[in-house]
């Protein structure tokens, strides 16, 4: 009887790698089957494990606005007695 759990189809079996020094930093060469897209990644530590993930793409304004819920409220009335705002040099 095999007690190992079935792995998800997108999981690549682990592979032993060598660690080396790059100046004062410890480094590891990432095998091609573990290659991440782009040229930046995010690394964090969970216990003794290092997790390296692709850096999330920046969200553009249109994508950000699409995440907002539709506002069903009324806009406040404008106070027409107030003077217009002054232009400010920054």
N, C-alpha and C positions, 0 to 999 in steps of 0.2 A: 504494500500500500504506500503510495507517494503522499507524504504529508505537506509538500510544498504547495502554497497557494498558486493558482493560475495567475499569470501576469497580464495586465492590460495589453492590447495589441501595440500601443505606441511606446511601451517600455522596452528599452534596450538593456540587455544583461549587463551587469557591472563588469568593469575591466580594471585590472591592476595597472597603476601608473606610477611613474617616478616623480618625486618632488625634487626641486633643485633651487638654488639661490640665484636671484637676479639682483645684484647689489645687496641691499639690506632686506629685500623682500623674498619670501618663499613663493615659489611659482610651481605650476603644473602645466604640462603641455596637454591640451584637450584633444583627444582623438577625433577624427573626422566624423565618426558616427554620433558624437555628442556635440557637434558644432552648433553654436547659437547664431541667430541672424544678427546682422549689424556689427558694429565695432565697440559697443558698450554693453555692460551687463550690471546687474545688481547682485551683491553677495551678502548673505547674512548667515549667522551661526545659530544652530539649534542643538544645544548640548555639545557633543563632540563632532557633529556633522556640519559641513559647509554646504550651503545651498547657493547655487549660481543660477540666476534666471535672466532671461532677456529683459533689457530695460524697457519699461512700458512706453508706448508711443505717446507723445504729447497730444492732448486733446485740443482740437481746433475750436474756435468760437461756435461754429455751427453745431458741432457735436456736443459741446457743453450745453448750449441752449436747448438742444433736443432732449437732454436729460431732465429739464425742468418740467414740473407739472403745470398744466394750463391754469391760469388764474381766472377765476370766474367772478371776482369781486368788481366793484365799481371803482373808478378812479376818483380821487378826492377832487372837490371843487377848487379851482384856482382862486386865490385872493387877488382880484384885479387892482386893489388899492395899493399893493406892494410895488415898490419901484423895481425895474428890471435888474438882474444881477450885473455887477460890475465886471469888466474884463480885467484879468490879473496877469501880469507878466511873470512868467516863471523863469 
